[in-house]
């Protein structure tokens, strides 16, 4: 129990900051580009209670941690954006969508850079701080890569809708209502089916974990830790 609580304590702050700042960034960029919907609803804020999704922010990350999954991720309540109110809707939709993953990459770089400072702490605080910063680095990278998958309602899906020609963008946009069931199928059901029939069907892990490992390595190298 003690080990589980210690492990959980090193994930709480990274999860709250990663998800809260990701969503606040969407709302802030939309506000600056002409749509104040999120700002009027109090979503351009660092208050995590405004962004928490009970399943995506709490239940799913906790389940993955308890199951010792090879990665940890989650999501928050989507920030409301009225794309018709943006100055240039298709272009601005892409910028609003990219704001979240870009914020996560920035947080990952900051966490990696702060590992240098952790070495200056007393030994009792150093281990916890290093683990928390490492978790922040990994989590933010995974959230960025995950959210850039080209499937609505993920940010990558909205980017794809914004840049693809209309005949391709419209069918992709219509997938948004089915996006969450498709994601849960890729994450949970498809690997379970693969294990049952003896075939590796863990497509999601290959799409997210591999690129995430490369990006973590690139960030560590950029801040002089590799």
N, C-alpha and C positions, 0 to 999 in steps of 0.2 A: 504493500500500500504506500509506504514511504517513497519508494522509487517512482511509483506512478504519479504521485503528487508532485514530486520534484520535476519529473519530465513534463507534466502538465504546466507547471509554473514557468517553464522555459518557452512554452508555446503561446500562452495567453496574450502577452503583449504583442508579439509579432502578428498573430492572427487579427487582433483588434485594429492595430495600426494599418496593416496591409489592406484589409477590406474597407475600413472607414475612409482612408485617404484615396483609395481607388474610386469609390463612389462619389466622394466629395469632388474629386477632380473632374468627373463627368459633368456634374452639375455646374461647377465653376466655369468650365470652358463653354458649356451651352449658354450660360448666363451672359458671358462676355461676347458671344456670337449672336445674341439677340433674343434668346428664349429664357425668360425668367421663371419658368414653371417650377423647376427644382428649387430655386431660391425662395419663391413664395411659399413653398411647402416645407421649408426648413431643412432641405437636404444638402445645401452647401454649408456643411458644418462638420467639425471634427468630433461631434458628439456621437459615439458609436451606437447609442440606443436608437438614433434616427435611421440607422442603416441595417440593423440586425435582422436577418431572416432566421427564424427559429431552427429550420432544418439545415439550410446551407451554411449558416455561420456557427451554429452550436452543435447540432446533432451529428451531422456528417463528419466534421473534423474530429469530434470526439470518438466516433465509431472507427475512423481510419487510424487514429492514434492507439486505441485499445486493441485493434486488430494488427497493429504493427505493420501497417501498409508501407510500401516503399516510397510513398509520397503522401503529402498532406495538402489539402486544398479545400476551398469552400466558396461560397458566394454570399452576397448581401441582397437586400431588396433592390430591384432595379431603380435607378434614378429616372423620374419621369421627364421625358424630353418631347416637346412638341416640335417636330422637325419642320413643320410648315412655318414656324415663326423664326427660323434661322435665316440669316441674310442670304446665303447660297446653300439651300438645303442639302443637296447631294454632297458637295465638298465639305460643308460644315458637319454633316453627319459623320464623315470619316474622322474629322479632327476630334469631335466629341468622343467617338468610340476609342480612338487611340490614346486619349488622355489618361484613361485608367491604367492600361498596361505600361504606358510611359512612366507614370507615377510609381508603379511597382518596381520598374527597373531602377529608377532613381533611389528608391528606398533600399533596394538590394545593394547598390553601390555604396550608399551611406553606411549600411550595416557592415559591409566588408571593410571599409576604411576605418570604422570604429574598432575593429579587431586590433588595430595597432595600439589604440588607447587602452584596451582591456589589459594589455600586458603590464600597465603601470599600476593596476589595482592590487590591493592586498590579496594574498593567496586564497583566502576564504571567499572573497567576492569574485575572484577572477574566473573560476570554473563556471559558475552560473552565468556570468555575463558573457563569456565566450560562447557558451552553448546557446544562449538566447540570441546573440548576434548571428551565429551560424544558422540557427533556425530561421531568423528573419531573412537572411540572404537566400536560403533555399526556398522558403515559402513564397517570397515575392517573385522570384524567378519563375517558379512553377505557376503562380497565378497569372503572370504576364503571358507565358507560353500557352497555358490553358485557354485564357481568354482570347487569344489570337487565332484559335482554331476557326476556320471559316464556316461556322454554323450558327445562325441566329438561334437564341438571342445573345450569344456571346459577342464580344466586341469585334472579333475577327469576322463574324457573319455580317455585322453592320458595315464594316469596312468593305467587304466584298460586294455587298448590295450597293454601296456608294460608288464603287469604281467600275463594276461590270456594266456592259451594255444592257439597256433596259430589257431586252428579251430574255437575258439570263438572270438579271437582278430580280425581276418580279417573281419567278418561281422560287428563288432562294428566299426572298422575303416572306413568302407564304409558309415557309417551313417553321417560322418563329413559334407558332402555337404548339408545334410538336418537338421543339428543340430540347426541352428538359427531359421528356421521356426517351428521346434518342440518346442523349448524353448518359442518362442512368443505365440504359441498355448497354452502351459501349463500356461504361465503367464497371458495372456489376454483373449484368446478365450474360454478356458475351464471354467474359473469362470463365464464368461458372459453366457455361455450355462447353467451352473448350476443354475444361478439366474433365467433364463428364465423358467426352468422346476421345480424350487423349490427344487433342490438338491445341497448340498455342494460339488462342484467339484474342490475346491481350493487346489489341490494336491500340487502345487508348494509351497504355503505358509507353508503347513505342513512339507514339506521336508526341507525347509530352515529356517523358522522363529523359529520353536521349537528347533532344535539343536543350532541355533544362541543364543537364550535366555539362554540356558544352558551354552554355552561357555562364554558368557558375564559374567554370574554369577561366573563361575570358575575363570576368569581373575580378577574380582573385589576382590574375596576372596584371590587370590594369592598375590595381591598387598596391602592387608590389608584394603580394603574399604568395606568389608562385613563380 
